[in-house]
Amino acid sequence: MVAYADYAKMQDSPDSDQRGRAARIAAQAYLTHDGSESEHAALYASLLGFLDDPSVRVRAALAYELLHSPKAPRPIMFALAQDAPIIARAVAQYSPVLLEADLLTLLRSGDPQMRLTIIDRANVSARLAQALVACEDRTIDRAIVQRRDVPVGAEDLMDLAGRWVDDAELRGLLLDREDLPPAARYLLTERIVGALGEIRMVRGSVQAKRLQRLLQEALDQATTRLVEDELADGSQQLIETLVDADRLSTRLMVHSLVAGRVVFFAAAVSLLAEMPASKVLAVLGDGRRHAVNAIFARCGFAPALRDVLGHLVIAAREIDLGEDVAARHAVVAGLIEELIGAYDGDIPAELRPAFNYLNEQNVVLARVAARGVMANFLEQAPGDHSMGAIRLRDHAAAALPAA
C-alpha cells in the first residue's frame, strides 16, 4: 500500500526513476482496483498523464506494468504503441487489448521494425498477414512465410511465389508450406529446375510518428477553419476546390463534425450531394435520421460511413462539440465502443479511415480531459488514504520483452 501523499511526491518528482515508480504503482492500482468510481477515474487520468512524461524510462515503466494485462486501458496502450521504439514494439507484440484495426494502423506507419514486431505477436490474423504481404518487403515476407500458424491466403501465397521466384531461400521456405497452392508450387519448382541448370557444376556434370499525426491534425483544423471563414465572407471557392480535387477525405469529413465545424460539413455535403445549402442545413439541423441518411447516400458515402456521420450529426445537434471538450470526448469514445461492438472488432474497410481518426482523437481528448483530475483527487482525498498496489518487481527499461 502506498499513501496518496507519498504517491503525489513520486508523481511530481524531478527524478525519472521516482516518476517511473509512480507510474508502475498507478498502473497496478488501476489493474487491481475494486474501490470507488471516482478513485478508478482518478487512476485512469493519472495513467494518461504519464503518457506525456518527457522521460522514456517513465513511459516504459508504465508500459511494463500494463503490457500483458487484458484489463489495460486500450486507448493508453494504443498511444504507447506509437511511443519510442523500445516501448512501441513491446506493446505491439504483447498487448492483448490492441485490436486488429489498431495493428493495421501501426503497420501502415511504414516502420519496418514495427511490422516485424507485429509478425511476432502470438496470433496474426489473415487480414494482418494480407496487409503485411502488401508491403512487398523481403524481410517481412520471409518472417510471414516462416510462421506456419499464420493464415496466408492462396492469392497472397501466389503473389509471394511470383515475387520471390528467383530467391532460393524464400523458394525453399514457400515450398515447405503445406498450404502453398499447386500453381505456386509449380512455378517455384519450374524455377528451381531452371536455377539448377544455371549452376556451372551442374552444367559441367549433370525494409516520427507522432509528428505526422500532429501535423495532419493541424492541417485538418486549418482547412476546416479557412473554409468556414471564407463561407462567412460569402465565398466558397476553397471548398469547391477541395471537392473538385477529390480532397474531401473521410478523415476530414469526420473531423469537421467531431471538431464542431458543422458549417464546413454542411457546405461539403451540399456540394457532394448537389443540393442547395439551405436544404442541407435544414435537414442536418432537425431532419429525421432517414432524411439525413438519404442526403449522405447522394454524396456517395458507404452505408457504414453514413451511420457514423449520422451519429455525429445527431450529437452535434445536442452538444457544442467545438467548445465542450469533455462532451466531445464522450461522443468519440462512445462511438468507438459502438463500432467495436457492432463489428465485433472487425472494422470494415470503408470505416477504417474514420475509425483510425476517432482512435487518435480518443487519446488526444482523453489527455485533455485528464489534466488535473488526479491532482484534484489527491487534494480531496483523506490524508490516510492509500493506493492499493502489490509488491513491485525489479524493473529496467531493457526488461521490456520486445526491446
N, C-alpha and C positions, 0 to 999 in steps of 0.2 A: 504494500500500500504506500502511496506517495501523497503527501499532503498537497493540496492545491497551491498553497503558498510556496512550497518548495518547487512545485512544477512551474509556477509562474516565473520564478527566478531562473530556472533552467531554460525556459522558453525564450526569455529575453536576454540570456547571457551572451556576451561578446565571444565566448568560446564555442566554436562549432561543435566540439565534442559534447558539450553540455546540451546544446540545442538538439544535437542528434539523439542524445539520450532522452530528451523530452519528446522528440518525435516518436521514438520507439515506445515510450510509456503511453503516449496518447493513442498510438495505433493499437497496442494490446488492450488498453482500456476500452477502446471502441469495439474491438472484435469480441470481447468478453462481457460487454455491458449488459446489465439487466436492471438498471435503475430508471430514473425518470426520463421523460421525453426531452425535457429541457437540457438535462445533462448530456443525453445522447446527441442532441443537436449541437451543443457546445463542443463536444469531442469531434464531431464531423467538421465543424467550422475550423477547429484547431488543425486538423489534418490538412484541410485546404490551405491554411496559412503556411504550412511548411513547404508547399509547392513553390512558393516564391522566395524561399530562403536562398541567399546567394551562394551558400556552400553546397557543393555536390555531395559532400560527406553527410550532410543533414538529410538531403533528399534521398540519398542512398539508404540511410538508416530507416527512413520511412518506408521505402520500397521493400527493404529486408523483412520488416515485420508483416507487411501486407501481402507479400509475394505469392504465397501458396494458398491463401485463405479464400474460400468461396464466399465469405462474408465481407470481403474487402469492397469498399465503395467503387463501383465501376468507373464513374467519372474521374476519380483520383487515379486509378490505375491506367486509364486511357491517357491522362496527362503525363504520368510517369513514363509511359511507353513512348513519349515524344521528348523525353529529357535527354541528358547526357548519355552517350553510348553505353557506358557501363551499367546504367540504370535501365535505359530503354530496352536493351537486348535481354536483360534478365526478366523484365516484366513481360515482354513479348513472348518469351519462350515458356514461362512457367505460370503466369497468372490465369486462373481458371475462369475469371469473370469477364475476360475480354470476349466479345462476340466475333463471329466471322466477319461482320461488317467492319469492326474495329481493325481487325488484322488486315483486311483488304485495304483499308485506308493507310495503314503503316507500310504495307507492301508497295503501294503506289508512290511512296515518298521518294523512291529511287535509290535508297541506301542499300547497296549490295549486301553488306553485313547484316542489316535488319532482315533482308529477305532470307538469308541463310539461317538466321536465328529462328524465323517463323517455321522454316522447314524442320527445325529440331524440336518443335512442340510435340507433345505426346500424341496428339491427334491432329492430323491435317486433312481438311475436308476436300472433296473433289473440286469444289469451286476455287478453293485456295490453290490447289495444285494447278488448276487450269490457268489462273492468273499468274502463277509463278512461271509456268511454261511460256506464257506470252511475253515474258521479259527477255527471252532469247539470250540468256547468259549461260555460258558453258558450265561454270562452277555451280550455278543453281540447278541447271538441268541434271548434272551429274549427281548432286545430292538428292534430287527427286527420284531419279531412276534407282538409286540405291535403297530408297525407302520402299520396300516391297509392300508395307502395310498402307501406303498412301494410294488412294484410288485415283489412278490417272486414266482419263477417258481414252477410248480407242482412237479418236481423231487426234488427240494430243500425242499419243504414242506414235501415230503415223507421222505427225509433224516432227517429233524428235528424231525418228528414224531418218527422215529426209534431211533434217538439219545436220545430223552428225554421221551421215553415211560414210564419210571419209575419215572419221575419228575412230581409231582402232579400239581405244579403251571404252568409249561410250557404246560402240557397236557391241562389244562383249557384254557390258552391263545390261544393255537393252535385250540382247538375246537370252540373258539369264532370267528375264521376267516371264513368268508363265502366262501373263495376261497380254503379252505382245500380240497384236493382230497378225494373222497369217501373211497379209500383204506386206506388213512392215518386216516380218521375219524374212520373207523372200527378198525384199530389197536389200537388207543387210547382208544376207547370205551371198547374194549376187555380187555385192561389192567386195566381200571377203575373198571370193574366188578371184576377182579381178586384182585385188591387192596382192594376193599370193603370187599371181603371175608377174607382178612388177618387181618382186624381190629378186635381186641378182642371183642369189644362191639357188633359188628355185628355178630361175630361168636356165641356170647353168646345169642343173641336175634335174631335176624334176620341177569476268564486273567496280543548312540552319533553318532547321525545320520550323522551328518556331518563328523565325524571321519571315519566312514565306507566308506563314499563316497570318501574322500580324499585318504584313503588307497587303495581303488580299482583303483583310477586314477593313483596313484603312481605305483601300480602293473602293470597296462596296459602299462604305459610308459616304465617301466623297462623291461618287457617282450619283447616288440617290439624292443627296443634298443639292448638288448642282442642278439636277433635273427639276427638283421642286422649286428652287429659287427661280429658274428660268420660267417654269409654269406660272409662278406668281407674277412674273413680269409680262405674262400674256403670250409667251412663245413656247414652242415645243420642238424646236429643231434638234436638240440633243437626244431626246427620247426617240424621235423619228429616225435619227441616225443609228441609234442603238438597235432599233427594230430592223431597219434595212440591212444592217451589217450582221444580223443574227447574233448580237452580243447580249441579248437578254437571257442569260443563263438561268437554270433552275435555282442555283445558289443566290443570284441577285434578286430574283422574284421572292424567294422565301425570306431573304434578308430584309427586303423592303417592308414586309409585314411584321416580322419579328422586331425590327427597329422602329416601328411606328411610322414608317414612310408611306402612309396609305395614299397620299396624293400621287406619288411616283407609281405605286402599284396600279391605281385606277387608270392612270394615263397609259401605262403599258398595256393593260388589259384592253382598254378602248381601242388602241391601235391594232393589237393582235387579233381581236375579235371583229374588227372593222365595224364598231358600233359607236354611236355618239357618246361622248364622255359623260354627259348629263345622265343618260340612261344607265350607264355602267355604275356611276356613283350612287344612283338611286337604288339599284339592286344590291350593290355591295353594302350600302348603308342600312337597309332594313328589308331587303328582299328575302323570300323564303329560300331555304337551302337548295331546293331543286332548281330555282331560277339562277342562283349563283353557280351551281354546277353546270347548267346549260351554257352560261357565258364562257366558263372555263373550257368546255368542250369545243366551243367555237374558236378558242385560242389554240386548240390542238394539244392541250395538256393531256397526258395519260390519266386514266381513271384514278390510279393510286395517288398521283400528284394532286388531282382535283380535290380529293378528300383531305389531304394535308393543308392545302391552301384554303379550303372551305373552313376547316377547323380554326385556322389563324384569323380568317376574316370575322368569324363569329366572336373570337376572343377580342379582336380589335374593336368590335362594337361596344364591348362591356368594359374594356380596360384601356388606359392610355399607355400602350406598350412603349412609346417613345420616352415617357417620363418615369413610369413606375417600374424600376429595375427588378424589384422583388417579384412583382406580378409577372413580368416578362420571363423571369427565371422559372416561375411556377408553370407557366404555359409551355415553355420549351421542354422542361423536364417531364411534364405530364404527357406531352405529345410523343416524346421519345419512348416512354413506357408503353403508350398505346400502340405505337408502331411495332415495338418488340413483341408485345402480346399478340397483336393482330397477325403478324407474320412469323411468329414463333422464332424470332431472331434471324430469320432468313429474309433480309430486306431485298425486295425485287430491284432489278437493275434500274428501272425508271425512277426509283426513290433514293438511290444511293447518294446522288449529289445533295439532295435535301437532307437526308439523314446525316451525312458527314458534316454538313454545315450546322445542323442542330446539335450534333455531338460536340463540336467545337464551342458553340455558344453556351452549352450547358456548363462546361468547365469555366469559361470566362465569366458568366453571370454568377455562378456559384462562388467564385473567388470574390467578386464584388460584394455579394450578399453576405459573405462570411466575415468580412473585415470588421473587427471589433467585437464579434459575437463572443469569442472565448474570453476576451478581456472583460467584457461586461459581466459574463457569468462568474469570473473569478472575483470581481468586485462585490458581487451579490452573494456568493457562496459563503456559508458559515465558516469561521476560521478553523473548525475541527474537521471539516470535510476532507476526504482523501480520494485519490483516484485509484480505482481498483486496477492493479496490473500484476501479472505474475512475474516471477524472477526472470531477469533478462539474461540471455545467453551472451557469451563473449562474441563480439562482432567487429569486423573491419570491412571497409568498402569492398575489398577484394574478395570477401566471402560470398558476394552475390554470385550465384551459380553460373550465370552466363557472362561473367566479366571477361 
